[in-house]
Structure formats: structure tokens, C-alpha cells
Amino acid sequence: MINSQMDDNLMMLNLSQVIRQGTDGIVLMSPKPSSGWIIMSSALSSNIPIISLDEMITDSSGRQLVPYIGIDHDLAGRLAGGWAAGQMRKALWFDTEPGACKVAVLLYDDLAGMRRRTRSFTAELLESTPELTRDDCIMVDCARGSAVSGLLAMQQLISEYPGVHRWFVFGATAQSVIGAVKALEQVDLAASALACGIDGGAGFLEFDRGAESPYQAMIHVDTYEQGYRAAQTLFDYARHQAIIPAARYLPTELITREQWKVRGGLR
């Protein structure tokens, strides 16, 4: 197992060393799948089987290059969009001052899967809530999907829309959503806000904070199962010449903070 620290150059160096030393297969999470075809070129030319996790590795035209195991991004977005619509109605957001609510969609355009997730979220939400228009869903880029970028993006939106006091936040990463939550807390808008992210250590910590945090739901995929299936797939290929599927989507679900508490946590 090699940690490339989410750095393209370091990953290229590490892969070159692994290929020179000899390997029967490679499983990787590329820091920037849009450039993954460059990273993969030497491995592909060596006919080494490769499986990508979380994000598909594509060439410059968007064509998938290697098998993929991970989250179904389209389903994840639809689940979050449907939940958002239900929660807004439950909180009567459209019954009083309908124009006082907006949706902040925090993007991370370097990652194609995250783009698909945010697009399907927006499409599902607008289809389920005719009270909202596309102009009510404000797209904002969050560099590297960090908490700081989410904080700054949300601060800017709050400044641009001073009459909005109900925000729903959905983002490509848990960190960016949590950053946005912090911005809402700074101006006492958190109590009337809702947020949904994707699971991870940061998301679990927000769940631990309880009802005081608007971060009340997240998309969950079993990452242990993801790694296990990748290892098993490569083993079956090496031992039994089993065909490696082009794409294998893991069970993808939305869990709320209350459901997480009932399950006793998913750490």
C-alpha cells in the first residue's frame, strides 16, 4: 500500500517504481482522474490490470480507460435530491416566505463523478419541488473540495443574498459542506438550514455534534467493501483468469443522523 498524498506527480513516481519492481495488479484512487490517463499510460502499456476506486479513470475525451469499483454517483445525487425536497416540505420552507430559501451546490469540477453527483442532485430536487427554479440552485466552485473553500464560498453567498435565511447545502465533499455549515453558524443561520454531504471521518464528527448542526444526512458507501472487492477481483483475475467487469457499483444509500445513531455509528 502506497500513499501518494493526493499528488499527481508523486503518484506517477510511485507507479513507475511499482511497475519496474513488478506487480500483478494495481488498485488506485487517482487525485485527478481527468489526468489519470497520463498517470496510467505506462501501466496500460505493460498490460498490468488496473482498478480505479471512487472516480473513473478517463482519457481527455472522457472515455473510460480502466475498470471501476465504487459509488453510483447518479444514484447518490438522486437520493440526496429526494431527501432535500422532503425535508424542505417537512420544515414548511415553501409555505412562508418561499423566496427566502436557496440551495447552495458546492462543486468540485476536477472530478467527473462529483459533477455527475451534483447534476443529478439538482435535477431530482427541481423535479420534486416545482416551487424552486434553477436560479434558486446556486452553483459555486470549491477548490479541492476543502473545508476552507466551502466556508469562503458560503460566506460569499450569504453576502450576495442577504434576504435569504433558509439555506440547503449539498456538496461534492463532506469537508466543503462542513465548511459551509461553519459559515452559516457564524451569522446565526444554522438553525434554519439543512445540509447533506458524503460520508467520511469529518461527516461522522458532524453527526456527533447532534441536532445543533444542520448537517443531518450523508451519502454512504462501504469503503471497506470497496477495497475488499477490488482485491478479490484482482485475485480472481490472476488465479482464475476471471473477467474484470468494466464497472461495479457498490450499494449506495442516504443515511440521516438519527439512522446513524440507531445503527450505533458506521466508523
GUBAFI-274729 format. One record per residue (C-alpha): x, y, z; residue in one letter. Coordinates in steps of 0.5 Angstrom, whole numbers, plus 500, padded with zeros to 3 digits. Example, Ala and Ser with C-alpha at 12.3 -4.5 7.8 and 13.67 -1.06 7.14 Angstrom:
<guros>
- 525 / 491 / 516 / A
- 527 / 498 / 514 / S
</guros>
This chain:
<guros>
- 500 / 500 / 500 / M
- 503 / 507 / 498 / I
- 501 / 514 / 500 / N
- 501 / 519 / 494 / S
- 498 / 524 / 499 / Q
- 493 / 526 / 493 / M
- 499 / 529 / 489 / D
- 499 / 527 / 481 / D
- 507 / 528 / 481 / N
- 508 / 523 / 487 / L
- 503 / 518 / 484 / M
- 507 / 518 / 478 / M
- 513 / 517 / 481 / L
- 511 / 511 / 486 / N
- 507 / 508 / 480 / L
- 513 / 508 / 476 / S
- 517 / 505 / 482 / Q
- 512 / 499 / 483 / V
- 512 / 498 / 475 / I
- 519 / 497 / 475 / R
- 519 / 492 / 481 / Q
- 514 / 488 / 478 / G
- 507 / 487 / 480 / T
- 501 / 483 / 478 / D
- 496 / 489 / 479 / G
- 494 / 496 / 481 / I
- 489 / 499 / 485 / V
- 489 / 506 / 486 / L
- 485 / 513 / 488 / M
- 487 / 518 / 483 / S
- 488 / 525 / 486 / P
- 485 / 528 / 479 / K
- 482 / 523 / 475 / P
- 482 / 527 / 469 / S
- 489 / 527 / 468 / S
- 489 / 520 / 470 / G
- 490 / 517 / 463 / W
- 497 / 520 / 463 / I
- 499 / 517 / 470 / I
- 496 / 510 / 467 / M
- 500 / 510 / 461 / S
- 506 / 506 / 463 / S
- 502 / 501 / 467 / A
- 497 / 500 / 461 / L
- 503 / 499 / 456 / S
- 505 / 494 / 461 / S
- 499 / 490 / 461 / N
- 498 / 491 / 468 / I
- 491 / 490 / 471 / P
- 488 / 496 / 474 / I
- 482 / 498 / 478 / I
- 480 / 505 / 480 / S
- 476 / 507 / 486 / L
- 472 / 513 / 487 / D
- 473 / 516 / 481 / E
- 473 / 513 / 474 / M
- 480 / 514 / 470 / I
- 478 / 517 / 463 / T
- 482 / 520 / 458 / D
- 482 / 527 / 455 / S
- 475 / 526 / 451 / S
- 472 / 523 / 458 / G
- 473 / 515 / 455 / R
- 473 / 510 / 461 / Q
- 480 / 507 / 461 / L
- 480 / 502 / 467 / V
- 475 / 498 / 471 / P
- 472 / 502 / 476 / Y
- 469 / 500 / 483 / I
- 465 / 505 / 488 / G
- 460 / 510 / 489 / I
- 454 / 510 / 484 / D
- 455 / 518 / 483 / H
- 448 / 519 / 479 / D
- 444 / 515 / 485 / L
- 448 / 519 / 490 / A
- 445 / 525 / 487 / G
- 438 / 523 / 486 / R
- 438 / 520 / 494 / L
- 440 / 527 / 496 / A
- 436 / 531 / 492 / G
- 430 / 527 / 494 / G
- 431 / 528 / 501 / W
- 433 / 535 / 501 / A
- 426 / 536 / 498 / A
- 422 / 532 / 503 / G
- 426 / 536 / 509 / Q
- 424 / 543 / 506 / M
- 417 / 541 / 505 / R
- 417 / 538 / 512 / K
- 420 / 544 / 515 / A
- 415 / 548 / 511 / L
- 420 / 552 / 507 / W
- 415 / 554 / 502 / F
- 409 / 556 / 506 / D
- 412 / 562 / 509 / T
- 417 / 567 / 505 / E
- 418 / 562 / 499 / P
- 423 / 567 / 496 / G
- 427 / 567 / 503 / A
- 430 / 560 / 501 / C
- 436 / 558 / 497 / K
- 440 / 552 / 495 / V
- 448 / 552 / 495 / A
- 451 / 547 / 491 / V
- 458 / 546 / 492 / L
- 462 / 544 / 486 / L
- 469 / 541 / 485 / Y
- 470 / 541 / 478 / D
- 476 / 537 / 477 / D
- 472 / 530 / 479 / L
- 468 / 528 / 474 / A
- 464 / 523 / 479 / G
- 463 / 529 / 483 / M
- 460 / 533 / 477 / R
- 455 / 528 / 476 / R
- 453 / 527 / 483 / R
- 452 / 535 / 484 / T
- 448 / 535 / 477 / R
- 443 / 529 / 479 / S
- 442 / 532 / 486 / F
- 440 / 539 / 482 / T
- 435 / 535 / 477 / A
- 432 / 531 / 482 / E
- 431 / 537 / 487 / L
- 428 / 541 / 482 / L
- 423 / 536 / 479 / E
- 421 / 534 / 486 / S
- 420 / 542 / 488 / T
- 416 / 546 / 483 / P
- 417 / 552 / 488 / E
- 424 / 552 / 486 / L
- 427 / 555 / 480 / T
- 434 / 553 / 477 / R
- 436 / 560 / 479 / D
- 435 / 558 / 486 / D
- 440 / 553 / 486 / C
- 447 / 557 / 486 / I
- 453 / 553 / 484 / M
- 459 / 555 / 487 / V
- 466 / 552 / 486 / D
- 470 / 550 / 492 / C
- 477 / 549 / 490 / A
- 480 / 542 / 492 / R
- 473 / 541 / 496 / G
- 476 / 543 / 502 / S
- 473 / 546 / 509 / A
- 476 / 553 / 508 / V
- 474 / 553 / 500 / S
- 467 / 551 / 503 / G
- 467 / 557 / 508 / L
- 469 / 562 / 504 / L
- 464 / 560 / 498 / A
- 458 / 560 / 503 / M
- 461 / 567 / 506 / Q
- 460 / 570 / 499 / Q
- 453 / 567 / 498 / L
- 451 / 570 / 505 / I
- 454 / 577 / 503 / S
- 450 / 576 / 496 / E
- 444 / 574 / 498 / Y
- 442 / 578 / 505 / P
- 435 / 577 / 505 / G
- 436 / 569 / 505 / V
- 435 / 566 / 511 / H
- 434 / 559 / 510 / R
- 440 / 555 / 506 / W
- 440 / 548 / 504 / F
- 447 / 546 / 503 / V
- 450 / 540 / 498 / F
- 457 / 539 / 496 / G
- 462 / 534 / 493 / A
- 466 / 533 / 499 / T
- 464 / 533 / 507 / A
- 469 / 538 / 508 / Q
- 466 / 543 / 504 / S
- 459 / 542 / 506 / V
- 462 / 543 / 514 / I
- 466 / 549 / 512 / G
- 459 / 552 / 509 / A
- 456 / 550 / 516 / V
- 461 / 554 / 520 / K
- 460 / 560 / 515 / A
- 452 / 559 / 517 / L
- 454 / 559 / 524 / E
- 458 / 565 / 524 / Q
- 452 / 569 / 522 / V
- 446 / 565 / 526 / D
- 443 / 562 / 520 / L
- 445 / 555 / 522 / A
- 438 / 553 / 526 / A
- 434 / 555 / 520 / S
- 439 / 551 / 515 / A
- 440 / 544 / 513 / L
- 446 / 540 / 510 / A
- 448 / 534 / 506 / C
- 455 / 531 / 505 / G
- 458 / 525 / 504 / I
- 461 / 520 / 509 / D
- 468 / 520 / 512 / G
- 471 / 522 / 519 / G
- 469 / 529 / 518 / A
- 462 / 527 / 517 / G
- 461 / 523 / 523 / F
- 464 / 528 / 527 / L
- 459 / 533 / 525 / E
- 454 / 527 / 526 / F
- 457 / 527 / 533 / D
- 455 / 534 / 534 / R
- 448 / 533 / 534 / G
- 442 / 537 / 533 / A
- 445 / 543 / 533 / E
- 449 / 542 / 527 / S
- 445 / 543 / 520 / P
- 449 / 537 / 517 / Y
- 443 / 532 / 518 / Q
- 445 / 527 / 513 / A
- 450 / 524 / 508 / M
- 451 / 519 / 502 / I
- 454 / 513 / 505 / H
- 458 / 507 / 501 / V
- 462 / 502 / 505 / D
- 469 / 504 / 503 / T
- 472 / 497 / 507 / Y
- 468 / 493 / 502 / E
- 470 / 497 / 496 / Q
- 477 / 496 / 498 / G
- 476 / 488 / 499 / Y
- 472 / 487 / 492 / R
- 478 / 491 / 489 / A
- 483 / 486 / 492 / A
- 478 / 480 / 491 / Q
- 477 / 482 / 483 / T
- 485 / 482 / 482 / L
- 486 / 476 / 486 / F
- 481 / 472 / 481 / D
- 484 / 475 / 475 / Y
- 491 / 473 / 477 / A
- 489 / 466 / 479 / R
- 483 / 464 / 475 / H
- 483 / 469 / 469 / Q
- 476 / 472 / 471 / A
- 474 / 478 / 467 / I
- 474 / 484 / 471 / I
- 468 / 488 / 470 / P
- 468 / 495 / 467 / A
- 464 / 498 / 473 / A
- 462 / 495 / 479 / R
- 457 / 500 / 483 / Y
- 457 / 499 / 491 / L
- 451 / 499 / 495 / P
- 450 / 507 / 496 / T
- 445 / 510 / 501 / E
- 443 / 516 / 504 / L
- 443 / 516 / 512 / I
- 441 / 521 / 517 / T
- 444 / 523 / 523 / R
- 438 / 519 / 527 / E
- 439 / 513 / 523 / Q
- 447 / 513 / 524 / W
- 445 / 514 / 532 / K
- 441 / 508 / 532 / V
- 446 / 503 / 528 / R
- 451 / 505 / 533 / G
- 455 / 509 / 528 / G
- 459 / 507 / 522 / L
- 466 / 508 / 523 / R
</guros>
